[in-house]
Amino acid sequence: MTTPVCTSASTAAAPATRTGPYPSFSSYVRARRPVLLRTARTLTANASDAEDLLQTALTKTYVAWERIEDHRALDGYVRRALVNTRTSQWRKRKVDEFATDELPEPEPVPGEGDPAERQALHDAMWRAIMKLPDRQRAMVVLRYYEDLSEAQTAEVLGVSIGTVKSAVSRALGKLRDDPELGLVR
């Protein structure tokens, strides 16, 4: 084993490399993003806010990357940035909710049913439409959801008006016979 005579000369000849498991910021983000995203998710109300929060904290970390001496403690640094950023957001938020004795429920509109029943019908209808063959589904959606005429639907799909009429008629028959829609009626 040889011992270097001049340690300063041997360290000067070696390129300055960063110690720790993450040689670059991008490798750190690739390796630790899922864990940090879980942490951000615990601080926010929904997943998209958590992604925004993590992105902001990683931006702050990137700016300070060269100043961070111990890269083994990066997770702690990013977590602290997450908490500080979330605290700042929370302090800056505008309060739009006020406590009242009565809940401000909207007045029901005559002729409209229960909103939950309308949603159940909407969901059941889409499930039934998704069971239709592709061509029939496209024609039903264009005719009744996009409110196109038979001629416009035929032009969009490149078929004859008679084809649209017959396919829509068969599709509506299938929808009438769908057992899930029968329960909602």
N, C-alpha and C positions, 0 to 999 in steps of 0.2 A: 504494500500500500504506500502510495506516495503522498506526502503532505505538501501542500503548496507553501512555498517560501513566503510569498507576499500575498496575503489574502485580498488586499485592496486591488491588486493587479488582476487577480483571477475573477473577482466580482465585476471589475470594470470591463473585462473582455466579454463576459456573459451578457446577453441582452436582458434588459429589465423586463421580467415577466411578472404577471400578477399572480399572487398566491391564492389558493382557494379553488373550489371546484368549478367556478364559473369564469371562464376566460373573457367572456364578452357579455354585454347586456342582453343581446338577443338570445344567447344560449340560456341565460338565467330565466328569461321570460318563457321560453319554450319549455323548460324543465319545471318551473314552479307555478305557471299560470293556473292550472286547475285547483291547486291548493289555495292560492291567493284569491281566486274567484269565489271559492266556498266561504272564505273569511269575509269577503265583500258582501256576499249574499246574506250573511247573518246581520250585517249592519243596515241593510236596506229593505224596502218593502217588496220589490220585485226584481226579476232577473236583469232587465234592461238597465235599471238604476245601478245594480251591482256591477255590470260591465262598464258603465260610465265611470263609476267610482274607482274601479280598478285601473281603468285607463288613465285617469287623472293622477292617481297615486304612482303609477309606473312612469308617467311623464316627469313627476317630481323626482323620482328615483333616478331616471336617466340624466336629468340635469345635474344631480349630485354624484353621479357614478364615479367620477375620478376622485372625489373628495372622500369617499367611503374607504376607510383603511382596511377594515376587517370584512372581507366578503363572505365570511362564514355567518355573519350576523345580518345578511341582507333581508331575510324573511322578517326579522324584527323591525328593520328599518321600514320596509314596505307596509307592514301591519300598522306601524305608528303613523305612517303617511295616510293610510286608509282611515284610521280613526280620526286623525286631525282634519282631514278633508271632509269627512262625514259630519263632524262636529261643526265645522265652518258652514257647511250647507244647511245644517239644521238651524243654526243661529240666524242665517240670512233669509230663511224661508218666510214667505208672507202668509200670515194666518188668515184663511178665508172662511174658517168655520167658527161659529159662535154658539155657545150653549143657550138653549131655550127650553122653556117648559113644555112646549108642544112641537111635535115633529111636523115640518112643513110638507105634508103629503100633497101631491097634485090632485086636483079634483078630477074624478073620473069623467071621461067624455061619454055622453050618451051614445049608445050604439057600439061602443068598443067593449070587448070582453076583458077578462082578467089578463094582465100582461103575461103572467106565467103560462096561461093556456095558449095565448098567441105564440109564445116562444116554443112551447111544446109542439104546436101544429107546424111551425116553421121548421123545426128540427126534424120532425117526422117526414115532412114533405121532401126535404133535401136528402134524407136517407133513402126515400122511395125513388127519387129522381136518380140518385147514384146507382141504383139497381138496374136502370134502363140501359139498353145497348148504347154505345157511344153516339151513333148517328141520331137515334131518337132523342137522346138526352140533349144533344146539341140543338136539335130543332125545337124542343120544348123550351129550352133556356132562351133561345133567340126569340121565339114567338111570345112567351109569357113573362119572362124576366127582363129581357131587353126591349120588349114591346115593339118588335118588328112585324111588319105585315107578312103575309104568306109569300108575296112576290119578293120582298126584300130578303127574307130568309132563304128562299130558293136561290137568289142571286149570290148571297154570301157563301152558301154551301156548294154552289155550282150544280144544282139539280133543278128538276122541273117543279112547277107549282103543284102539280098533281102528286108528286113524290112527297112534298112537304105535307100536303093535306092528309095523305094516307098514313104517313109515318107518325104524324102528330095524333091522328085519330087512334092508331094502335097504342101509342104511348099513353094517351089519356085513359084508354081502356085498362091498361096495366096499372095505372095509378089508382083508378077506381076500385080495382080488385085487390090492391095491396092491403093485407090484414092490419098492418100498423096504422095506416091512415083510417081504417074503419073504426079503430078504437078512439081516435081523436074526434071524429065527427060528432 
